[in-house]
Amino acid sequence: MAGFDDSLRGYAFRIHQRDGFKCRYCGLDGTTSFANWLALSWDHLLPKGHPNRDNLGFIVTACNFCNTADNRYFDQAQKRGLRFHGLTPEELVAQRRPYVQRTRDNYEEFWNKHVRK
């Protein structure tokens, strides 16, 4: 989209469009509300220094929460036995999803105990 240099209307728009404006981790649908669309971001599936990190095929739509849910994901990769070379984008999303979901579950538990009315 020419003329926009921000994520939602510019550089990430093609990624969001390709992914149907849905978070690849939790399924948040940016087409159902303006608030959901505003929550969309993009997520690099590969760590810094990987030759394909900035290849658009290895960047996916993620909501802001899922994008940062496991912010130590790449730092902890070796300890967790994760690998990145030779995996497809779909396999990389599937590999990361359980870590994102664990963080979401922990936040939901806190929300239910301390925030929900």
C-alpha positions in Angstrom: 0.0 0.0 0.0 1.8 3.1 -1.2 1.9 6.1 0.9 1.7 4.5 4.4 4.9 3.8 6.4 3.2 2.2 9.4 2.5 -1.4 10.1 -1.3 -1.7 9.7 -1.7 0.3 6.5 1.8 -0.1 5.1 4.6 -2.6 5.4 2.7 -5.3 7.3 -0.5 -4.9 5.4 0.4 -7.6 2.8 1.2 -10.1 5.6 -2.1 -9.4 7.3 -4.0 -9.7 4.1 -2.2 -13.0 3.3 -3.1 -14.3 6.7 -6.7 -13.2 6.5 -6.2 -10.5 9.1 -6.0 -13.2 11.8 -3.4 -13.9 14.5 -1.7 -17.1 13.6 -1.4 -18.0 17.3 -4.8 -17.2 18.9 -7.0 -16.5 15.9 -7.9 -13.0 16.8 -9.8 -11.7 13.7 -9.0 -8.2 12.7 -12.0 -8.1 10.3 -14.6 -8.4 13.1 -13.9 -5.1 14.8 -11.8 -2.0 14.5 -10.3 -2.7 18.0 -9.2 -6.2 16.8 -7.6 -4.7 13.7 -5.7 -2.2 15.8 -4.3 -5.1 17.9 -2.6 -6.7 14.9 1.1 -6.8 14.5 3.6 -9.0 12.7 5.9 -11.6 14.1 9.3 -12.8 12.9 9.4 -16.6 13.0 13.2 -16.7 12.9 15.8 -15.3 15.3 18.0 -12.3 14.6 20.9 -13.3 12.4 19.0 -16.1 10.6 19.4 -15.5 6.8 15.6 -15.8 6.2 14.5 -13.7 9.1 13.2 -10.8 7.0 11.8 -13.0 4.2 8.1 -12.2 4.2 7.3 -15.9 4.0 8.8 -16.2 7.5 6.8 -13.3 9.0 3.2 -13.9 10.2 0.3 -11.9 11.5 0.1 -11.9 15.3 -1.9 -9.9 17.7 0.2 -7.6 20.0 -0.2 -9.9 22.9 0.8 -13.1 21.1 3.7 -11.3 19.5 5.2 -10.5 22.9 3.7 -13.3 24.9 6.9 -15.4 25.2 9.4 -12.6 24.8 12.3 -14.9 25.8 11.4 -17.4 23.0 14.5 -17.0 21.0 16.7 -16.5 24.0 15.5 -19.8 25.5 15.5 -21.7 22.2 18.7 -23.7 22.8 17.6 -24.6 26.4 14.2 -25.7 25.1 15.7 -27.8 22.3 14.1 -25.7 19.6 15.4 -25.6 16.0 14.7 -23.2 13.2 16.7 -24.3 10.2 14.8 -26.5 7.7 11.3 -25.7 9.1 8.4 -24.3 7.1 6.6 -21.2 8.4 3.7 -23.4 9.4 6.0 -25.7 11.4 7.6 -22.6 13.1 4.2 -21.3 14.1 3.2 -24.7 15.4 6.5 -24.9 17.4 5.9 -21.5 19.0 2.2 -21.8 19.6 2.4 -23.8 22.9 4.7 -21.3 24.5 2.4 -18.4 23.5 -0.6 -20.4 24.7 1.0 -21.1 28.0 1.5 -17.4 28.6 -2.0 -16.6 27.5 -3.4 -19.2 29.9 -1.3 -17.7 32.8 -2.7 -14.3 32.0 -6.2 -15.5 31.8 -5.9 -17.2 35.1 -4.7 -13.9 36.7 -7.4 -12.0 34.9 -10.1 -14.4 36.2 -8.8 -14.1 39.8 -8.0 -10.4 40.0 -9.7 -8.4 37.2 -12.9 -10.1 36.0 -16.1 -8.9 37.7 
